[in-house]
């Protein structure tokens, strides 16, 4: 099993964290960084949430990605998840917690 979070660093100038997290849907590591007051425990909660999205949510996000893609270049997909081959997740931004420890996903693609 792959390590969920690795290479976590902080900066003397900013209280934010940076590192890499495993994104199981794409079977790859992506960068993550936190806002000023998000700690590693909250970042871990958000990353775990990202990796445990319900299949219905993933399928709906794929259909939304297809609509976005087809607005400029129409393509027929036999399965909504086929669009995942056209998506490259770059980073996950972990915001400051605003509702207790409720996880938030803010992906840059």
MARDO-224822 format. One record per residue: x, y, z of N, C-alpha, C, O in turn; residue in one letter. Coordinates in pm, 1 decimal, always signed. Example, Ala and Ser with C-alpha at 12.3 -4.5 7.8 and 13.67 -1.06 7.14 Angstrom:
2
+1319.0  -569.0  +780.0  +1230.0  -450.0  +780.0  +1320.0  -330.0  +780.0  +1423.6  -331.9  +846.5  A
+1285.0  -225.0  +708.0  +1367.0  -106.0  +714.0  +1290.0  +3.0  +787.0  +1340.9  +113.8  +803.9  S
END
This chain:
109
+84.2  -118.8  +0.0  +0.0  +0.0  +0.0  +88.2  +124.4  +0.0  +189.0  +130.8  +70.2  X
+48.7  +221.6  -79.0  +128.4  +343.6  -90.8  +105.6  +434.8  +28.5  -2.4  +437.9  +87.5  X
+209.3  +508.1  +62.1  +204.2  +604.6  +170.7  +107.9  +716.6  +132.0  +115.9  +769.3  +21.0  X
+17.0  +753.5  +222.4  -83.7  +855.2  +192.2  -21.6  +992.9  +173.7  -57.1  +1064.8  +80.3  X
+71.3  +1030.7  +262.3  +135.8  +1161.7  +258.9  +286.2  +1141.5  +272.1  +333.0  +1059.7  +351.4  X
+361.1  +1218.1  +192.4  +506.4  +1207.7  +203.4  +571.4  +1342.8  +174.4  +509.4  +1433.2  +118.3  X
+696.2  +1353.4  +213.8  +779.5  +1471.4  +186.3  +716.3  +1602.2  +233.9  +715.4  +1701.3  +160.9  X
+663.7  +1601.9  +355.8  +599.4  +1722.1  +410.7  +706.2  +1818.7  +461.0  +796.8  +1780.4  +535.0  X
+693.7  +1944.0  +419.4  +786.1  +2048.3  +463.5  +707.8  +2171.2  +506.8  +590.2  +2187.3  +474.2  X
+775.9  +2256.6  +580.7  +719.4  +2385.9  +618.3  +820.8  +2492.6  +578.7  +934.9  +2462.5  +543.5  X
+777.3  +2615.4  +585.1  +863.6  +2727.6  +551.0  +880.2  +2816.0  +673.7  +788.6  +2828.6  +754.9  X
+997.2  +2876.8  +686.9  +1018.5  +2971.6  +795.5  +939.3  +3099.6  +772.2  +907.3  +3171.3  +867.0  X
+907.9  +3128.3  +647.2  +837.6  +3250.9  +612.0  +686.5  +3238.5  +624.6  +618.9  +3336.5  +655.9  X
+633.0  +3120.0  +600.8  +488.1  +3098.2  +601.9  +456.9  +2977.9  +689.1  +535.6  +2883.3  +692.8  X
+343.7  +2978.8  +759.9  +309.1  +2862.9  +843.1  +244.2  +2748.7  +764.8  +192.7  +2654.6  +825.0  X
+246.0  +2755.6  +633.0  +180.8  +2653.1  +553.1  +266.0  +2526.7  +542.4  +387.3  +2529.5  +562.8  X
+199.5  +2415.9  +510.0  +264.9  +2288.2  +485.7  +261.0  +2258.7  +336.3  +168.0  +2298.7  +266.3  X
+362.3  +2188.8  +288.8  +365.6  +2142.5  +150.2  +412.8  +1998.6  +151.1  +486.8  +1957.6  +240.5  X
+370.8  +1922.3  +52.7  +415.0  +1784.3  +41.8  +349.3  +1717.6  -76.9  +301.9  +1783.2  -169.5  X
+347.6  +1585.4  -72.0  +282.3  +1507.0  -175.6  +181.4  +1414.2  -110.7  +204.2  +1361.8  -1.6  X
+68.8  +1394.4  -179.5  -32.7  +1301.2  -130.0  -69.6  +1205.5  -242.4  -65.0  +1240.3  -360.4  X
-105.9  +1085.0  -203.2  -144.6  +984.5  -301.6  -291.4  +1002.1  -336.7  -376.4  +1011.8  -248.2  X
-320.8  +1006.4  -466.1  -457.2  +1020.8  -517.4  -492.4  +889.8  -586.8  -454.0  +867.2  -701.5  X
-565.5  +803.8  -516.6  -589.6  +667.4  -563.0  -666.7  +659.7  -695.1  -643.9  +567.5  -773.4  X
-756.5  +753.6  -721.4  -833.9  +750.8  -846.2  -741.7  +756.5  -968.1  -772.3  +698.3  -1072.1  X
-630.0  +826.1  -955.2  -534.5  +840.6  -1065.3  -408.1  +758.1  -1043.6  -318.4  +757.9  -1127.9  X
-401.1  +688.9  -932.1  -286.2  +604.6  -897.8  -154.3  +680.4  -911.1  -59.6  +633.9  -974.6  X
-151.2  +799.8  -848.5  -31.2  +882.4  -856.6  -25.6  +979.3  -738.8  -125.4  +1004.3  -671.2  X
+92.2  +1031.8  -716.9  +111.0  +1135.6  -616.2  +90.5  +1271.8  -680.9  +129.3  +1294.9  -795.4  X
+28.1  +1361.8  -604.2  +13.7  +1500.7  -647.1  +62.0  +1589.1  -532.4  +67.1  +1545.2  -417.5  X
+96.5  +1710.7  -563.0  +137.9  +1804.9  -460.4  +17.4  +1846.5  -376.5  -95.1  +1851.4  -426.3  X
+41.3  +1876.2  -250.4  -61.7  +1940.0  -170.0  +3.1  +2052.7  -91.5  +122.5  +2049.4  -61.8  X
-76.7  +2151.0  -59.1  -30.0  +2259.4  +26.7  -148.0  +2308.0  +108.4  -263.7  +2292.0  +69.6  X
-116.5  +2367.7  +222.1  -221.5  +2413.0  +312.6  -222.3  +2564.3  +322.3  -122.0  +2630.8  +296.4  X
-337.3  +2617.1  +360.0  -345.5  +2757.4  +398.7  -278.3  +2772.9  +534.3  -235.5  +2674.9  +595.3  X
-269.7  +2894.4  +579.6  -195.2  +2928.8  +701.0  -228.5  +2846.0  +824.2  -137.7  +2804.5  +896.3  X
-356.1  +2821.1  +849.9  -395.0  +2761.7  +977.4  -442.7  +2617.2  +966.9  -495.4  +2562.5  +1063.7  X
-425.2  +2556.1  +853.1  -461.0  +2415.1  +837.0  -340.3  +2331.0  +880.4  -229.8  +2348.4  +829.1  X
-362.7  +2241.1  +974.0  -252.1  +2158.5  +1022.6  -248.6  +2024.3  +949.9  -333.5  +1996.6  +865.2  X
-150.3  +1941.5  +983.3  -133.5  +1814.2  +914.5  -250.9  +1720.3  +940.6  -288.4  +1642.9  +852.5  X
-308.9  +1725.8  +1059.7  -423.8  +1639.9  +1090.0  -542.3  +1674.2  +998.7  -609.5  +1584.6  +947.7  X
-567.4  +1803.4  +978.6  -677.4  +1844.1  +890.3  -644.1  +1810.0  +744.6  -731.0  +1764.5  +670.3  X
-520.1  +1831.7  +704.1  -479.5  +1796.0  +567.2  -499.5  +1646.9  +543.9  -548.2  +1606.3  +438.4  X
-462.4  +1565.8  +641.2  -480.3  +1420.6  +630.2  -627.7  +1386.2  +615.2  -663.2  +1300.0  +534.9  X
-713.6  +1452.3  +691.1  -857.9  +1427.3  +681.1  -909.4  +1459.8  +541.0  -988.5  +1383.9  +485.0  X
-865.2  +1572.1  +484.0  -907.4  +1609.5  +349.0  -856.4  +1510.3  +245.3  -928.8  +1474.4  +152.5  X
-732.8  +1466.3  +260.7  -673.6  +1371.2  +166.1  -744.1  +1235.8  +175.8  -769.0  +1171.8  +73.6  X
-776.0  +1192.5  +295.4  -850.4  +1066.9  +311.8  -989.0  +1078.8  +248.1  -1036.6  +985.0  +184.3  X
-1052.8  +1193.4  +265.5  -1184.4  +1216.8  +205.0  -1174.6  +1210.2  +52.1  -1258.8  +1149.0  -13.7  X
-1072.2  +1273.2  -2.6  -1048.9  +1270.7  -146.8  -1037.8  +1127.3  -197.9  -1090.7  +1094.3  -304.1  X
-969.5  +1043.5  -122.8  -945.7  +905.8  -165.3  -1060.9  +811.2  -136.0  -1054.0  +692.7  -168.8  X
-1166.3  +862.4  -74.9  -1281.3  +778.3  -43.3  -1411.9  +836.3  -95.7  -1518.2  +813.0  -38.2  X
-1404.0  +911.5  -204.3  -1525.2  +966.9  -264.2  -1618.0  +854.8  -308.6  -1572.9  +751.2  -357.3  X
-1745.4  +875.8  -291.7  -1846.1  +780.5  -333.9  -1843.3  +767.0  -486.2  -1818.4  +864.7  -556.8  X
-1868.7  +647.4  -536.0  -1869.5  +623.7  -680.6  -1967.2  +715.4  -753.3  -1938.1  +760.6  -864.0  X
-2081.4  +743.4  -693.6  -2179.9  +831.3  -757.9  -2124.8  +972.6  -772.7  -2151.2  +1039.4  -872.7  X
-2048.8  +1018.3  -674.5  -1987.8  +1151.7  -681.7  -1882.6  +1154.5  -792.5  -1876.9  +1249.2  -870.9  X
-1800.4  +1051.6  -798.5  -1697.8  +1044.6  -903.0  -1763.1  +1043.1  -1041.3  -1718.8  +1114.0  -1131.7  X
-1867.0  +963.4  -1057.7  -1934.7  +956.9  -1187.6  -1995.4  +1091.1  -1225.9  -1989.4  +1130.2  -1342.4  X
-2053.7  +1162.3  -1130.0  -2111.5  +1293.3  -1159.7  -2002.6  +1394.1  -1195.9  -2021.8  +1476.0  -1285.7  X
-1889.1  +1388.8  -1127.2  -1776.8  +1476.5  -1162.2  -1723.8  +1444.2  -1301.9  -1684.4  +1534.2  -1376.1  X
-1723.0  +1316.7  -1337.2  -1679.5  +1277.7  -1472.2  -1776.3  +1331.1  -1577.3  -1733.3  +1381.3  -1681.2  X
-1906.7  +1320.9  -1551.3  -2005.3  +1374.0  -1646.5  -1990.8  +1525.7  -1660.5  -2005.0  +1579.4  -1770.3  X
-1963.0  +1594.2  -1550.6  -1940.9  +1739.4  -1556.6  -1814.9  +1770.7  -1637.2  -1812.0  +1867.7  -1712.9  X
-1711.9  +1689.5  -1621.1  -1588.3  +1709.6  -1697.9  -1612.3  +1687.8  -1846.8  -1555.2  +1758.1  -1930.1  X
-1696.5  +1590.6  -1880.1  -1730.5  +1565.4  -2020.3  -1805.3  +1685.8  -2078.7  -1776.4  +1728.5  -2190.5  X
-1900.7  +1739.8  -2003.7  -1973.1  +1858.5  -2052.5  -1876.9  +1974.5  -2075.6  -1886.9  +2045.2  -2175.9  X
-1784.9  +1993.6  -1983.6  -1686.2  +2101.3  -1996.8  -1597.6  +2077.4  -2119.9  -1574.3  +2168.8  -2199.0  X
-1549.3  +1955.3  -2134.9  -1463.0  +1920.9  -2248.6  -1537.5  +1935.4  -2380.6  -1483.4  +1988.8  -2477.5  X
-1660.3  +1888.4  -2384.3  -1736.7  +1888.9  -2509.4  -1781.8  +2028.5  -2551.7  -1824.7  +2047.2  -2665.5  X
-1773.0  +2124.8  -2463.7  -1807.2  +2262.3  -2501.3  -1708.7  +2316.2  -2604.3  -1744.4  +2401.7  -2685.4  X
-1585.4  +2267.1  -2601.6  -1485.5  +2315.5  -2697.5  -1445.9  +2209.8  -2800.0  -1410.4  +2243.5  -2913.0  X
-1451.4  +2083.7  -2762.2  -1408.7  +1976.0  -2852.2  -1494.7  +1852.1  -2826.0  -1457.3  +1768.0  -2744.2  X
-1608.3  +1839.3  -2893.3  -1698.2  +1726.4  -2867.0  -1632.8  +1590.2  -2891.5  -1571.8  +1565.9  -2995.7  X
-1647.5  +1503.3  -2792.8  -1595.7  +1366.4  -2799.6  -1701.6  +1276.1  -2737.3  -1765.5  +1313.5  -2639.0  X
-1720.0  +1158.5  -2793.9  -1813.7  +1062.1  -2738.9  -1737.4  +967.3  -2645.7  -1635.4  +910.4  -2684.7  X
-1785.9  +951.1  -2525.3  -1726.0  +860.8  -2428.1  -1824.3  +747.5  -2401.6  -1942.0  +772.5  -2375.9  X
-1777.2  +622.9  -2407.6  -1865.8  +509.5  -2383.5  -1896.0  +491.6  -2234.7  -1999.2  +435.5  -2197.9  X
-1806.2  +539.3  -2150.7  -1822.4  +531.8  -2006.0  -1778.1  +666.0  -1949.2  -1673.1  +716.3  -1989.3  X
-1853.6  +725.8  -1857.8  -1813.6  +856.6  -1804.5  -1670.3  +859.7  -1750.3  -1602.9  +962.1  -1761.4  X
-1623.7  +751.0  -1692.9  -1488.7  +749.9  -1635.1  -1378.0  +747.1  -1740.4  -1260.7  +764.1  -1707.4  X
-1414.5  +725.9  -1866.4  -1314.7  +731.9  -1973.1  -1251.4  +870.1  -1983.0  -1139.0  +883.5  -2031.3  X
-1322.3  +972.1  -1937.8  -1269.1  +1108.1  -1943.6  -1148.8  +1125.0  -1849.8  -1070.1  +1218.1  -1867.3  X
-1133.9  +1037.9  -1752.6  -1023.0  +1050.2  -1657.9  -886.6  +1045.2  -1725.7  -788.9  +1098.9  -1673.4  X
-879.9  +980.5  -1842.6  -752.0  +974.9  -1914.5  -710.1  +1111.1  -1967.8  -593.3  +1132.3  -2000.4  X
-806.1  +1204.0  -1976.8  -777.0  +1338.7  -2025.9  -749.4  +1438.1  -1912.8  -718.3  +1554.5  -1938.1  X
-760.8  +1392.1  -1789.0  -745.7  +1479.8  -1672.6  -614.1  +1450.4  -1602.4  -579.2  +1334.7  -1579.2  X
-542.2  +1555.7  -1569.1  -418.7  +1542.3  -1492.7  -430.0  +1627.9  -1366.8  -418.6  +1750.3  -1373.2  X
-452.3  +1563.5  -1252.9  -458.7  +1642.4  -1130.8  -319.7  +1695.8  -1096.7  -221.3  +1621.9  -1102.3  X
-311.9  +1822.8  -1061.7  -182.3  +1885.5  -1032.6  -157.5  +1899.0  -883.5  -51.9  +1860.5  -833.4  X
-256.0  +1954.1  -812.7  -234.6  +1976.6  -669.8  -367.0  +1984.0  -594.8  -473.5  +2006.8  -652.2  X
-355.4  +1963.9  -465.0  -468.0  +1975.2  -373.6  -437.0  +2088.3  -277.4  -334.6  +2086.0  -209.1  X
-524.6  +2186.6  -271.7  -509.0  +2296.1  -177.9  -599.1  +2266.4  -58.9  -719.6  +2247.2  -74.8  X
-540.3  +2262.8  +60.3  -615.5  +2238.2  +182.9  -639.3  +2373.8  +249.1  -545.2  +2436.1  +298.2  X
-764.3  +2419.6  +250.8  -793.0  +2552.3  +306.6  -791.4  +2550.4  +459.0  -784.0  +2444.6  +521.6  X
-798.4  +2668.1  +516.2  -815.6  +2676.9  +660.7  -950.2  +2615.4  +696.3  -1049.3  +2641.5  +628.1  X
-955.9  +2534.3  +801.7  -1084.2  +2475.1  +840.4  -1183.0  +2583.7  +883.5  -1151.0  +2668.4  +966.9  X
-1302.0  +2580.3  +826.3  -1403.0  +2680.1  +860.5  -1520.7  +2620.1  +934.9  -1590.3  +2690.3  +1008.3  X
-1543.6  +2490.3  +916.6  -1655.9  +2422.8  +982.8  -1603.7  +2305.0  +1064.7  -1632.9  +2189.3  +1034.7  X
-1527.2  +2335.7  +1167.3  -1468.5  +2228.9  +1247.1  -1367.3  +2153.4  +1164.2  -1277.3  +2212.9  +1104.9  X
-1382.0  +2022.2  +1160.3  -1287.3  +1942.8  +1081.4  -1351.8  +1885.6  +955.6  -1305.3  +1784.9  +902.3  X
-1459.6  +1949.8  +907.6  -1526.1  +1905.5  +785.0  -1427.8  +1913.3  +668.5  -1372.5  +2020.1  +642.5  X
-1404.7  +1801.8  +597.3  -1306.7  +1802.6  +488.2  -1354.6  +1881.4  +367.0  -1473.8  +1886.9  +336.8  X
-1259.3  +1941.2  +299.5  -1285.4  +2020.5  +179.1  -1186.2  +1973.7  +72.3  -1069.6  +1946.8  +101.2  X
-1234.9  +1964.6  -50.9  -1148.7  +1925.6  -162.3  -1141.7  +2043.1  -259.2  -1243.6  +2087.1  -312.5  X
-1021.8  +2092.9  -281.3  -998.3  +2200.6  -377.2  -883.2  +2154.2  -465.5  -766.3  +2170.1  -430.3  X
-917.2  +2097.1  -579.5  -817.5  +2040.6  -671.5  -785.2  +2137.3  -783.9  -872.4  +2208.0  -834.5  X
-658.9  +2139.0  -821.8  -618.1  +2208.5  -942.9  -587.9  +2101.9  -1046.1  -506.4  +2012.7  -1022.4  X
-653.8  +2111.4  -1161.0  -637.2  +2011.6  -1267.3  -561.5  +2070.1  -1382.9  -537.6  +2001.4  -1482.2  X
END
